[in-house]
Structures are given as C-alpha cells and as structure tokens.
Amino acid sequence: MTIAYVLINCDLGYEEQIIEELKHLSDVKETHGTFGAYDILAKVESANVETLRETIMWKIRKMGRVRSTLTLMGIEGQE
C-alpha cells in the first residue's frame, strides 16, 4: 500500500465543497480542514505509486477551485 498526504490550497470559502468532493474519491481515506498555510489535508492510499500519482494529478489537482497542492509521500516501513 502506498500512502501520501496531500496539502491543498483552495479558493477562499470553498473548503467544505472540496472536502465533500474528496470524500467521493475511493483512494482518499481521510480529509481534514486545517489552519495555516494550507486549507485541507487529505490522506490518499493506493495499491501502487502509479495509481496514487494518477489520483493526485488527474483527480485532486484538476478539481475546480483547487489552487495548489503539496504532496508528502510516506516511507514504507516507517509507520
């Protein structure tokens, strides 16, 4: 299992809408609104790195009102 944490910046006032959209993606396991430099934290799990990359690049980053993302990949064995 490949895990990544995606920090998301979005347009002001669209945090809850984007969180709801994220919940409909099968690879997104957790979502949290955050304070600070980023608006949302999403935990993404996939069977392999390629599927994880596709979810982040073609689903999360392409959502309307998402301005930018920062992805932190988990290191297998350091859980």
N, C-alpha and C positions, 0 to 999 in steps of 0.2 A: 504494500500500500504506500502510495506517495502522498505526502501531506504538504500543503503550503498555506500560509496565512497571507491574505491579500488586504492591504490597507487601501481604502478608496476615498478619494475626494470627489464630491459631487456638488452640483449647483445648490445654492442656499435654499432650504425649505423642501428639498426632495429626498431627504434621508429615509423617511419612512416608506416612501414609494419604492425606492431602490431596494431596501431591505425586503419588502414583500416580493419583489421580482427575484431577488437572490434565493429566497426560500423555495422557489419553484424549480431551481436547477438541482438536479439529482446529486451532483458532486459537491454542492455546498452543504456542509454539515452543521455549521453554526454561523450566526450573524449577530453582531453587536454594534449598536451606535456608540460612538466614542467622543470624548472631549479632546481637544488638542489640534495638532496639525492635520489629522485625518478625521473623516466623518464616520466611517464604517470599517469594521474589521470582519472579514469573512474567513472561515476555515474551510478549505477545499481539500477533499480527498479523492484520489483516483487510483485505478489499478496500476497505472504506469505514468511515466513522465510525459509522454506524448499526449495522452488524454487530458492530463492536468493542464498542460500548455494550451491545448485547444479550448478548454473551458474558460481559462483566463483570457486568452487572446480574442476568441471569437464570440464569447457569450458575455462575460463580465465587462471587458473593456469597450465593447460595442453597445452597451446599454445606453439609452438616451439619458442625458443629464449626468453621466459619469464623466468627470473632468480628467482625472489621472488615477493611477494605481501604483502601488509599490508591493512587490511580491517577495515574501520571505519563505524560502524552501526549508522544510525540515530535514534534518540529517538522520537517516535510518540508523537505528541502534542507540541513538541518544534521545530517548523519550522519557 
